[in-house]
Amino acid sequence: MLEKYLPRINFDSYEDFKENYKVNTPDDFNFGFDIVDGWAKENKNNRALVWCDDHGEEKVFTYEDISKLSNRAANFFKAKGLKKGSVVMLILRRRWEYWICATALIKLGVIFIPGTLQLTKKDIAYRANAAGIEMFICINDEYVVNQMELALPEMPTVKSIGLVGDIDKEGWFNFNKELMNYPDEFERPTGDEATKATDIMQIYFTSGTTGMPKMVMHNYLHPLGHIVTAKYWQRVQENKLHMSVSDSGWAKFGWGKIYGQWCCGATVFAYDMDKFIPKKLLGIIEKYKLTTFCAPPTMYRFMLQEDVASFDLSSVENWATAGEPLNPEVYNKWFELTGGKIHTGFGQSEGTVLLADFEWFEPIPGAMGKPSPIYDLKLINEEGKVCENGEEGEIVICDIKNNPPVGLFVGYYKNEEQTNEAMGNGNYNLKDVAWRDNDGYYWFVGRHDDVIKCSGYRIGPFEVESALIEHPAVIECAITAVPDPIRGQVVKATVVLAKGYTPSDELIKELQNHVKKATAPYKYPRIVEFVDELPKTLGGKIKRAQIRNTDAQKK
């Protein structure tokens, strides 16, 4: 299958990969027809999805199963009045129906938006009105159903709402029952109803720490951009189990649980957990003998609080992580206990993997890896010049007008002003600060707004966080700036303690001295606050801006 889209699949070195990796991009590419149905014809009995939950339920779907079920769903959606350009939101957590719905909507040309279970009435109404959503399909969750019904009077564009699972509820359609009322063949649309590569396929609402969420648009070529993500970073294998731990409401789901994985013919493994319990997740990895695995650094940190060595994790051939920078201490402990090296990937909802630990070089604990071949990526300093090695700068994807990278977003939905601001000069600035060493590895410093300026020094929060994480008392922390009349800003650490530790002045001094020894002494946190949990976005990223704002209000 990959041969249709990659002129070359194997490479001799990273330099060869970076220079010669190319993707064929058919003008009419459609992931549903060309990938899902393609595998159904080529290897119909290969497993596409293995799904289980916390209640003993398990399902296995072949590519032929997904093809036929998505055809039924496409026929149903068409009968409900959806057509090319209509907009639907899916709030389905990790339910197996997500894969069916997404594939069907792609086939039909309907723009779909993933949504998370934590959305409030206000969040739902804002999204519906901003995007012109016509239909919601939701998991049967009491909170989700309640918030949806509260929001419904404020959403004039919404024509129907549905639930998945064995449930009949007044005012909602039963997706699973409706599905089986329609034929499992769906003819590929032609003429004006056919999709083009440049049409909008999917929208992500970004989970920003400030301001209203933006609507990130991806076209029909976006899945092809994720071949690099899946094959060359996560290193998935045909008909082998790959697990990325992510709710379907986030771009990480697209990164790890559908697009690149199915382009490569891998089997997506989905564990629909009610709640993240580290011991349970370790047991799942052992039980199902996964081949490749990806999870955020936070999950690795919490799993390391358990007896990792007591689980047989030897089936896993590649460990990966993304979402937040990986602290070296976590990398080293995981390697010590499992023998597995964790390979870092870095990117945003706006694109595919931008930097990663690819197979031709060794990962360095704490580094971000090296650039994907898809993107012309540079570091730009405050004067607008390209950075030398060792110099900090903002990560910028260059020349996107003349050479639009496959997989990169194409703008913000219904907001030309935001689109021009982000991409109008032909480049896209991520607003993330990093530096490059002499061997070509990139090192994360922090978000542009998170970098601390103390007594003339620039201090990146990640370096201090990594130093703190090395201490056994610290399970999670956030480094932020607090205004100071003498130094301009000072470093503050907001710390979540590991089991068996309690806050004290003595522990504060111990942590401060630990940082002074682990990194440059001027970077130590002059203020340490202990909390039960850190404030996070719905996508799980630490809200450093909220911590700063809360501190400012205390003044």
C-alpha positions as CSV (number, residue, x, y, z in Angstrom):
1,M,0.0,0.0,0.0
2,L,2.7,2.5,0.9
3,E,4.4,2.0,-2.5
4,K,1.5,4.0,-4.0
5,Y,2.4,7.1,-2.0
6,L,6.1,6.8,-1.2
7,P,8.6,6.6,-4.2
8,R,11.1,5.3,-1.6
9,I,10.3,3.5,1.6
10,N,13.8,2.5,2.9
11,F,16.7,4.9,3.6
12,D,20.3,4.3,4.4
13,S,20.7,7.2,6.9
14,Y,19.0,10.1,8.4
15,E,20.6,12.4,5.9
16,D,19.3,10.2,3.1
17,F,15.8,10.2,4.7
18,K,15.9,14.0,5.2
19,E,17.0,14.6,1.6
20,N,15.0,12.1,-0.4
21,Y,11.8,11.3,1.5
22,K,8.9,12.3,-0.8
23,V,5.1,11.7,-0.7
24,N,2.9,11.3,-3.8
25,T,-0.3,13.4,-3.3
26,P,-3.1,12.4,-5.6
27,D,-5.5,15.2,-6.3
28,D,-8.5,13.1,-5.3
29,F,-6.9,11.3,-2.3
30,N,-9.5,10.2,0.2
31,F,-8.3,8.2,3.3
32,G,-11.6,6.3,3.6
33,F,-11.6,5.0,0.0
34,D,-7.9,4.8,-0.7
35,I,-6.5,3.5,2.6
36,V,-9.3,1.8,4.5
37,D,-11.0,0.3,1.4
38,G,-7.6,-0.2,-0.2
39,W,-6.5,-2.5,2.7
40,A,-9.9,-4.2,2.7
41,K,-9.2,-5.3,-0.9
42,E,-5.5,-6.0,-0.5
43,N,-5.5,-7.8,2.9
44,K,-9.1,-7.9,4.0
45,N,-8.5,-10.2,7.0
46,N,-5.8,-8.1,8.5
47,R,-6.8,-6.6,11.8
48,A,-7.5,-2.9,11.7
49,L,-8.7,-2.3,15.2
50,V,-8.5,-4.3,18.5
51,W,-10.7,-2.6,21.1
52,C,-11.3,-3.3,24.8
53,D,-12.6,-1.4,27.8
54,D,-12.7,-1.6,31.6
55,H,-15.9,-3.6,31.7
56,G,-14.6,-6.8,30.0
57,E,-15.9,-5.9,26.5
58,E,-13.6,-6.6,23.6
59,K,-14.0,-6.3,19.8
60,V,-11.8,-7.1,16.9
61,F,-12.3,-5.4,13.5
62,T,-10.6,-6.4,10.2
63,Y,-10.0,-3.8,7.5
64,E,-13.0,-5.4,5.6
65,D,-15.1,-4.9,8.7
66,I,-14.2,-1.2,9.0
67,S,-14.8,-0.7,5.2
68,K,-18.3,-2.2,5.4
69,L,-19.4,-0.6,8.6
70,S,-18.2,2.8,7.4
71,N,-20.2,2.3,4.3
72,R,-23.3,1.6,6.3
73,A,-22.6,4.8,8.4
74,A,-22.0,6.9,5.2
75,N,-25.4,5.8,3.9
76,F,-27.0,6.6,7.2
77,F,-25.4,10.1,7.4
78,K,-26.4,10.8,3.8
79,A,-30.0,9.8,4.7
80,K,-29.9,12.2,7.6
81,G,-29.1,15.1,5.2
82,L,-25.4,15.4,5.6
83,K,-23.4,16.2,2.5
84,K,-20.0,17.4,1.4
85,G,-19.1,20.4,3.5
86,S,-21.5,19.7,6.3
87,V,-19.9,19.8,9.8
88,V,-20.2,17.1,12.5
89,M,-18.7,16.8,16.0
90,L,-17.8,13.5,17.6
91,I,-17.6,13.2,21.4
92,L,-16.8,9.5,21.7
93,R,-13.7,9.2,24.0
94,R,-12.1,5.9,22.7
95,R,-15.3,4.1,21.7
96,W,-14.8,1.8,18.7
97,E,-17.6,3.7,16.9
98,Y,-15.3,6.7,16.4
99,W,-13.3,4.9,13.8
100,I,-16.4,3.9,11.9
101,C,-17.9,7.4,12.1
102,A,-14.6,9.2,11.1
103,T,-14.1,6.9,8.1
104,A,-17.7,7.3,6.9
105,L,-17.6,11.1,7.2
106,I,-14.3,11.3,5.3
107,K,-15.9,9.1,2.5
108,L,-18.9,11.4,2.4
109,G,-16.9,14.6,2.4
110,V,-18.3,15.8,5.7
111,I,-16.0,18.0,7.9
112,F,-15.7,16.4,11.3
113,I,-14.5,17.8,14.6
114,P,-13.3,15.7,17.5
115,G,-14.5,16.7,20.9
116,T,-13.5,15.8,24.5
117,L,-15.8,14.6,27.2
118,Q,-14.9,17.5,29.5
119,L,-16.6,20.1,27.3
120,T,-19.1,22.2,29.3
121,K,-22.4,23.6,28.0
122,K,-20.6,26.8,27.1
123,D,-17.8,25.0,25.3
124,I,-20.2,22.9,23.2
125,A,-22.4,25.9,22.3
126,Y,-19.3,28.0,21.3
127,R,-18.0,25.2,19.1
128,A,-21.4,24.6,17.4
129,N,-21.9,28.2,16.6
130,A,-18.4,29.0,15.5
131,A,-18.2,26.0,13.1
132,G,-21.8,25.7,12.1
133,I,-22.2,22.1,13.4
134,E,-25.2,20.2,12.1
135,M,-24.9,17.0,14.1
136,F,-23.3,15.7,17.3
137,I,-22.6,12.0,17.9
138,C,-21.8,11.4,21.6
139,I,-20.9,8.7,24.1
140,N,-23.6,7.7,26.5
141,D,-22.1,9.6,29.4
142,E,-24.3,11.3,32.0
143,Y,-22.2,14.5,32.0
144,V,-21.9,14.7,28.2
145,V,-25.6,14.1,27.7
146,N,-26.5,16.7,30.3
147,Q,-24.2,19.4,28.9
148,M,-25.4,18.7,25.3
149,E,-29.1,19.0,26.3
150,L,-28.4,22.3,28.2
151,A,-26.6,23.7,25.1
152,L,-29.1,22.5,22.5
153,P,-31.4,25.6,22.7
154,E,-28.4,27.8,22.0
155,M,-27.2,25.9,18.9
156,P,-29.5,26.8,16.0
157,T,-27.5,25.0,13.3
158,V,-27.7,21.6,15.0
159,K,-30.3,19.4,13.3
160,S,-29.8,16.1,15.1
161,I,-27.9,14.5,18.0
162,G,-27.1,10.8,18.5
163,L,-25.7,8.4,21.0
164,V,-23.5,5.3,20.5
165,G,-24.1,2.1,22.4
166,D,-27.1,0.1,23.3
167,I,-29.3,3.0,24.4
168,D,-32.6,4.6,23.3
169,K,-33.1,8.1,24.6
170,E,-35.8,10.6,23.6
171,G,-34.5,13.3,21.3
172,W,-31.4,11.3,20.3
173,F,-30.9,8.8,17.5
174,N,-29.4,5.4,18.3
175,F,-26.3,5.2,16.1
176,N,-25.7,1.5,16.5
177,K,-29.3,0.6,15.6
178,E,-29.4,3.0,12.7
179,L,-26.2,1.7,11.4
180,M,-27.5,-1.8,10.7
181,N,-30.5,-0.5,8.7
182,Y,-28.3,0.6,5.8
183,P,-26.4,-1.3,3.1
184,D,-22.7,-2.0,3.5
185,E,-21.8,-0.7,0.0
186,F,-21.3,2.9,-0.7
187,E,-20.4,4.2,-4.1
188,R,-17.6,6.7,-4.2
189,P,-19.1,10.2,-4.9
190,T,-18.4,11.8,-8.3
191,G,-18.7,15.3,-9.7
192,D,-19.3,18.1,-7.2
193,E,-19.9,15.6,-4.3
194,A,-16.4,14.1,-4.8
195,T,-13.7,15.2,-2.4
196,K,-10.5,16.8,-3.6
197,A,-7.2,16.8,-1.8
198,T,-7.5,20.5,-1.1
199,D,-11.0,20.2,0.5
200,I,-11.3,20.6,4.3
201,M,-11.5,17.2,5.9
202,Q,-11.1,17.9,9.7
203,I,-11.0,20.7,12.2
204,Y,-9.3,20.7,15.6
205,F,-10.2,23.2,18.3
206,T,-6.9,24.1,19.9
207,S,-6.7,23.9,23.6
208,G,-4.9,27.2,24.2
209,T,-4.0,28.4,27.7
210,T,-5.4,31.9,26.9
211,G,-8.2,33.2,24.6
212,M,-10.9,31.3,22.8
213,P,-9.9,28.1,20.9
214,K,-8.9,28.4,17.3
215,M,-10.3,26.1,14.6
216,V,-7.3,24.4,12.9
217,M,-8.2,23.2,9.4
218,H,-6.7,20.1,7.8
219,N,-7.3,19.0,4.2
220,Y,-7.6,15.5,2.8
221,L,-3.8,15.1,2.4
222,H,-3.3,15.4,6.2
223,P,-3.3,11.5,6.7
224,L,-0.5,11.1,4.3
225,G,1.6,13.5,6.3
226,H,1.3,11.1,9.2
227,I,3.2,8.3,7.5
228,V,6.4,9.8,8.9
229,T,4.7,10.0,12.3
230,A,3.7,6.3,12.3
231,K,6.3,4.5,10.3
232,Y,9.5,6.4,11.0
233,W,9.0,7.6,14.5
234,Q,6.5,5.3,16.2
235,R,7.8,2.5,13.9
236,V,4.5,0.7,13.5
237,Q,4.3,-2.6,11.6
238,E,1.7,-4.1,9.3
239,N,-0.8,-6.3,11.2
240,K,1.0,-5.6,14.5
241,L,-0.6,-3.9,17.5
242,H,0.2,-0.2,18.1
243,M,-1.2,1.7,21.1
244,S,-1.2,5.5,21.5
245,V,-2.8,6.6,24.7
246,S,-5.2,9.4,23.7
247,D,-8.8,10.5,23.9
248,S,-10.4,10.9,20.4
249,G,-11.0,14.5,21.2
250,W,-7.4,15.5,20.6
251,A,-4.9,15.8,17.7
252,K,-2.8,13.1,19.4
253,F,-5.5,10.6,18.4
254,G,-4.9,11.5,14.8
255,W,-1.2,11.2,15.3
256,G,-1.3,7.8,16.9
257,K,-4.6,5.9,16.4
258,I,-5.8,6.2,12.9
259,Y,-4.1,8.0,10.0
260,G,-0.5,7.0,9.7
261,Q,-1.1,3.7,11.4
262,W,-3.7,2.6,8.9
263,C,-1.7,4.0,6.0
264,C,1.0,1.5,7.1
265,G,-1.5,-1.3,7.6
266,A,-0.9,-1.5,11.3
267,T,-3.5,-2.7,13.9
268,V,-4.6,0.1,16.2
269,F,-5.1,-1.1,19.7
270,A,-7.6,0.9,21.7
271,Y,-8.1,0.6,25.4
272,D,-11.2,2.6,26.4
273,M,-10.2,3.3,30.0
274,D,-12.7,5.0,32.3
275,K,-9.7,6.5,34.2
276,F,-6.0,6.3,33.8
277,I,-4.7,3.8,36.4
278,P,-1.0,3.2,35.8
279,K,-1.0,-0.4,37.1
280,K,-4.0,-1.3,34.8
281,L,-2.2,0.2,31.7
282,L,0.9,-1.8,32.4
283,G,-1.2,-4.9,32.7
284,I,-2.9,-4.1,29.3
285,I,0.5,-3.8,27.6
286,E,1.6,-7.1,29.0
287,K,-1.7,-8.9,28.3
288,Y,-2.1,-7.9,24.7
289,K,1.7,-8.1,23.8
290,L,1.8,-4.8,22.0
291,T,4.5,-4.2,19.5
292,T,4.7,-0.4,19.6
293,F,3.5,2.1,22.2
294,C,3.2,5.8,22.7
295,A,2.0,7.9,25.7
296,P,2.6,11.4,27.1
297,P,5.6,11.8,29.5
298,T,3.2,12.3,32.4
299,M,1.9,8.7,32.0
300,Y,5.4,7.3,31.9
301,R,6.1,9.2,35.2
302,F,3.0,7.8,36.9
303,M,3.7,4.2,35.6
304,L,7.2,4.5,37.1
305,Q,5.5,4.9,40.5
306,E,4.5,1.3,40.1
307,D,6.6,-1.9,40.1
308,V,7.3,-1.7,36.4
309,A,9.9,-4.6,36.5
310,S,7.2,-7.0,37.6
311,F,5.4,-6.7,34.3
312,D,6.5,-8.5,31.1
313,L,6.8,-5.7,28.6
314,S,9.3,-7.5,26.3
315,S,6.9,-7.5,23.3
316,V,7.2,-3.8,22.9
317,E,9.8,-3.1,20.2
318,N,9.5,0.7,20.3
319,W,8.5,3.1,23.0
320,A,7.5,6.7,22.0
321,T,6.3,9.9,23.7
322,A,4.9,13.3,22.8
323,G,2.7,16.1,24.2
324,E,5.2,17.5,26.6
325,P,9.0,17.4,26.7
326,L,10.4,14.1,28.2
327,N,12.6,14.6,31.3
328,P,15.9,12.7,31.1
329,E,15.2,11.2,34.5
330,V,12.1,9.5,33.2
331,Y,13.9,8.3,30.1
332,N,16.8,6.8,32.2
333,K,14.5,5.1,34.7
334,W,12.4,3.6,32.0
335,F,15.5,2.3,30.2
336,E,16.9,0.9,33.4
337,L,13.6,-1.0,34.2
338,T,12.6,-2.2,30.7
339,G,15.6,-2.0,28.5
340,G,13.6,0.2,26.1
341,K,14.6,3.6,24.9
342,I,11.7,6.2,24.7
343,H,11.7,8.0,21.4
344,T,10.5,11.6,21.5
345,G,8.2,13.3,19.0
346,F,7.3,16.9,18.9
347,G,4.6,18.9,17.1
348,Q,1.3,20.7,17.3
349,S,-2.4,20.2,16.3
350,E,-1.4,22.3,13.3
351,G,0.8,19.6,11.8
352,T,2.3,16.1,11.9
353,V,5.4,15.2,13.8
354,L,8.0,18.0,13.3
355,L,11.0,16.7,15.2
356,A,11.5,13.2,16.4
357,D,14.0,10.4,17.3
358,F,14.1,8.6,14.0
359,E,15.6,5.1,13.5
360,W,19.0,6.2,12.2
361,F,20.3,7.9,15.3
362,E,20.3,7.3,19.0
363,P,17.9,9.3,21.2
364,I,19.5,11.7,23.7
365,P,17.6,12.0,27.0
366,G,16.0,15.4,27.1
367,A,16.5,16.2,23.4
368,M,13.6,16.6,20.9
369,G,15.3,14.7,18.1
370,K,15.9,16.0,14.6
371,P,13.5,17.5,11.9
372,S,11.0,15.5,9.9
373,P,11.9,15.5,6.1
374,I,8.4,17.0,5.3
375,Y,9.2,20.4,6.8
376,D,11.7,23.2,6.0
377,L,12.3,23.9,9.7
378,K,14.5,26.7,11.0
379,L,15.3,28.4,14.3
380,I,14.8,32.2,14.1
381,N,16.3,34.6,16.6
382,E,14.8,37.9,17.9
383,E,16.4,39.8,15.0
384,G,14.7,37.6,12.5
385,K,17.9,35.8,11.5
386,V,18.6,32.0,11.3
387,C,20.2,30.8,14.5
388,E,23.7,29.3,14.7
389,N,24.2,26.1,16.7
390,G,23.8,26.8,20.4
391,E,21.7,29.9,19.9
392,E,18.1,30.0,21.1
393,G,15.4,30.8,18.6
394,E,11.7,30.2,17.8
395,I,10.9,27.2,15.7
396,V,9.6,28.3,12.3
397,I,8.3,26.2,9.3
398,C,9.5,28.1,6.3
399,D,8.5,28.5,2.6
400,I,5.0,27.0,3.1
401,K,3.5,29.0,0.2
402,N,5.9,27.7,-2.5
403,N,6.3,24.3,-1.0
404,P,3.2,23.5,1.2
405,P,4.2,20.6,3.4
406,V,1.9,17.6,3.3
407,G,0.1,17.3,6.7
408,L,0.5,20.9,7.8
409,F,-2.8,22.8,8.5
410,V,-4.1,25.1,5.8
411,G,-5.5,27.9,8.1
412,Y,-8.1,28.6,10.7
413,Y,-11.7,27.9,9.8
414,K,-13.8,31.0,9.0
415,N,-11.1,33.3,10.2
416,E,-9.0,34.8,7.4
417,E,-7.4,37.3,9.8
418,Q,-6.0,34.6,12.1
419,T,-4.8,32.6,9.1
420,N,-3.0,35.6,7.6
421,E,-1.4,36.4,10.9
422,A,-0.1,32.9,11.3
423,M,0.9,32.1,7.7
424,G,0.5,35.3,5.6
425,N,4.3,35.9,5.3
426,G,4.9,32.4,3.9
427,N,6.2,31.0,7.1
428,Y,4.6,29.5,10.2
429,N,6.0,30.4,13.6
430,L,5.2,27.8,16.3
431,K,6.2,30.2,19.1
432,D,8.2,27.4,20.7
433,V,11.8,28.3,21.7
434,A,14.6,25.7,21.2
435,W,18.3,25.5,20.3
436,R,20.3,23.0,18.1
437,D,23.5,21.3,19.2
438,N,26.5,20.6,16.9
439,D,25.2,17.1,16.1
440,G,21.8,18.4,14.8
441,Y,19.7,17.5,17.9
442,Y,17.1,20.1,19.0
443,W,16.6,21.0,22.6
444,F,13.4,22.5,24.0
445,V,13.6,25.7,26.0
446,G,9.9,26.6,26.4
447,R,6.9,28.4,24.9
448,H,7.8,31.9,23.9
449,D,5.7,33.3,26.8
450,D,7.1,30.8,29.3
451,V,10.8,31.7,29.1
452,I,11.9,33.4,32.3
453,K,14.2,36.5,32.3
454,C,15.9,36.8,35.7
455,S,18.8,39.2,36.4
456,G,19.7,39.3,32.7
457,Y,19.6,35.5,32.3
458,R,17.1,33.6,30.1
459,I,15.9,30.5,31.9
460,G,13.9,27.8,30.1
461,P,11.3,26.1,32.3
462,F,12.0,22.7,30.9
463,E,15.6,22.5,32.1
464,V,14.6,23.4,35.7
465,E,11.6,21.0,35.5
466,S,13.9,18.2,34.4
467,A,16.3,18.9,37.3
468,L,13.5,18.8,39.8
469,I,12.0,15.6,38.4
470,E,15.3,13.9,39.1
471,H,14.5,14.2,42.8
472,P,12.4,11.2,44.1
473,A,10.0,13.5,46.0
474,V,8.8,15.1,42.7
475,I,6.3,13.4,40.4
476,E,5.3,16.4,38.4
477,C,6.1,20.1,38.4
478,A,5.7,23.4,36.5
479,I,8.2,26.2,36.4
480,T,6.9,29.7,36.0
481,A,8.1,33.3,36.5
482,V,7.1,35.5,39.4
483,P,7.7,39.3,39.1
484,D,10.5,40.6,41.3
485,P,11.4,44.3,41.9
486,I,15.2,43.6,41.9
487,R,15.7,40.7,39.5
488,G,12.8,41.4,37.1
489,Q,11.5,37.8,37.5
490,V,12.4,34.9,39.7
491,V,11.8,31.2,39.2
492,K,8.8,29.5,40.9
493,A,8.3,25.8,41.1
494,T,4.7,24.4,41.6
495,V,5.3,20.8,42.7
496,V,3.1,17.6,43.0
497,L,4.8,15.3,45.4
498,A,5.3,11.6,45.0
499,K,3.8,9.0,47.4
500,G,5.3,9.1,50.9
501,Y,6.4,12.8,50.8
502,T,4.8,15.7,52.7
503,P,5.4,19.5,52.3
504,S,7.9,21.1,54.6
505,D,10.4,24.0,54.7
506,E,13.2,21.3,54.9
507,L,11.9,19.7,51.7
508,I,11.8,23.1,50.0
509,K,15.5,23.7,50.8
510,E,16.4,20.2,49.7
511,L,14.7,20.7,46.3
512,Q,16.4,24.1,45.9
513,N,19.8,22.6,46.7
514,H,19.1,19.7,44.3
515,V,18.5,22.1,41.4
516,K,21.6,24.1,42.2
517,K,23.7,20.9,41.8
518,A,21.8,19.6,38.8
519,T,22.0,22.7,36.7
520,A,23.4,26.3,36.8
521,P,22.8,27.6,40.4
522,Y,21.1,30.8,39.2
523,K,18.2,28.7,37.8
524,Y,17.1,27.3,41.1
525,P,13.4,28.1,42.2
526,R,13.4,30.8,44.8
527,I,9.7,30.0,45.4
528,V,8.4,26.5,45.8
529,E,4.6,25.7,46.2
530,F,3.2,22.3,46.8
531,V,-0.1,21.4,45.2
532,D,-2.2,18.2,44.8
533,E,-2.4,18.6,41.0
534,L,-1.3,21.0,38.3
535,P,-3.9,23.0,36.3
536,K,-4.0,21.6,32.7
537,T,-5.8,22.2,29.5
538,L,-8.4,19.7,28.3
539,G,-5.6,18.3,26.2
540,G,-3.5,17.6,29.3
541,K,-0.9,20.3,28.9
542,I,0.2,22.3,31.9
543,K,-1.5,25.7,32.2
544,R,1.6,27.8,33.1
545,A,-0.2,31.0,32.1
546,Q,-2.9,30.2,34.7
547,I,-0.3,29.7,37.4
548,R,1.2,33.0,36.5
549,N,-2.1,34.8,36.5
550,T,-3.1,33.3,39.9
551,D,0.2,34.4,41.4
552,A,-0.3,37.9,39.9
553,Q,-3.7,38.2,41.6
554,K,-2.2,37.3,45.0
555,K,0.0,40.5,44.9
